[in-house]
Amino acid sequence: MATKIIDERYDTMQYNRCGNSGLKLSALSLGLWHNFGDGEAYNNAEQLIYTAFNLGITHFDLANNYGPPPGSAEKTFGRILKNGMKKYRDEMVISTKAGYLMWPGPYGEWGSRKNLLSSLDQSLSRMGLDYVDIFYSHRFDPETPLEETMGALTTAVQQGKALYVGISSYQPEDASRAIKILKGLGIRCLIHQPSYSIMNRWVEAGLLDLLEEKGVGAIAFCPLAQGLLTSRYLNGIPADSRAAKPGIFLKREGITEELVGKVKRLNTLAEQRGQTLAQMALSWILKDNRITSVLIGASRVSQLEENVKALDNCIFTQSELNAIDAAIE
């Protein structure tokens, strides 16, 4: 049974303006990449959405291929909306993406106009929505003219099927071109969604500066490095952890003694700040005012409640920042 929506849900969450736009996002956003597929308990998924909303999280991030199987996360989210959350639609920012493999054949992935607009129609149908707030090009397509991909995003806005558009995982040079093309078409690139964490800092080599210069927001995914930046791997690999299960992102052999040593050093620094490792990892990203929001995932309500407390302390001294850098060298 889902919880009720509380009146105090906006009292403690921080909301940040997305670049130079009129839209604000909750500092923490809930990603449905994992834990919302067909193999997951519906009641738990519903509890996660209700709890997130009650904690002030207004942004819910999906993609056409989230599951498994692909499409199932959007179906689950659509069911949750239909069963009670639809009345809060105008208080929510809902995003989806297209670009990764979704259906067989030559039109089921990448950045063609055919794929993106077909995929958006399918996503809207699965979620029972007339529009999404943000529609993303999920990845750069090296074989499709960027003008075509950005043109498809523009059409989505013109058709009223998306309020804003964004790009995900684009390198700085490609992001710069995409932003320029959209501007020429009269459309703002609202936001870029890159991976970013204490362990993964590629965005610091030009991308964040570019987004700030162009007035584009940034929302970081994988801020906890697929669970590495939590307490889960401090004493081995738990049987129910992501690294213990078959997958392509976090593998058992990747949890080396050297890596665990780095995580343990970071955990000590988090304890000195009065935070869990996960909380410190999230607040470390949010310390940068170029970051609009951080995408978190959760399999349990308790994880959401813990992660939101990261907002209690997003200020770092220079010595703390130096210690974090030293811990992962």
C-alpha angles and dihedrals in degrees: 000000000000120000122247122260110255127220093227095061095116098045101093108019119102117229121203129197112247104236111296094330130110092246125100124198129201109259088241120043128189117239120202096201091118135021098033101080128110093273093059127088110262093214091057092048090051092049090051093054094046093046093048091051092048089052090057097260105144101167120083116185124204141157133206092250099047114122133045106280099038111261096023096103090056090048091051091048090048090053091051090051092049093048096057116314099078091087088066095051094117090054092055134078108212121188135183136177143208132200109085123089111294108152135008124271134044097304100052100089147017128047111305121132087241093057100041099048094041090049093050091053089051092048092051090050093050092050096040092236134139092211144357122229094227128022116190138200093229096207140001113265111215093194101048120072107255088226089064094049093047090043089058091052088050091052090052089059093043090052091052092243094116130028094201138008135217145173131234132209094356116154115239096261093049092043090053091053093046093051091049094048093050091049089053088054091052095253128119120229095226102188149356121218112204132162110258135165142138086273097043115048105158092126090067091069095081107307099093091046090051093050091049091049093049096042094244122146125234129216117185122218126196091027090159093048094243091310097314091113093061134075092264098096102036092101105027135296114313116223092238096046126112092248090056092056129072110268146127101239110052117025130188092237089056092065095085128174089249092053093048088051090057091048091050091052090050090048090055090052091049091052090052088055092049091248138113115247090254092052092050092048091054096043090048089063095042092053086080111081090209087072113085098185144346122230114226129186126207139187094183135040090234090063091056092049091050095046095051088060087068086083090067091076121023095145118103129186117227090248090055091050091049091050091051091051091049092048093063100040 
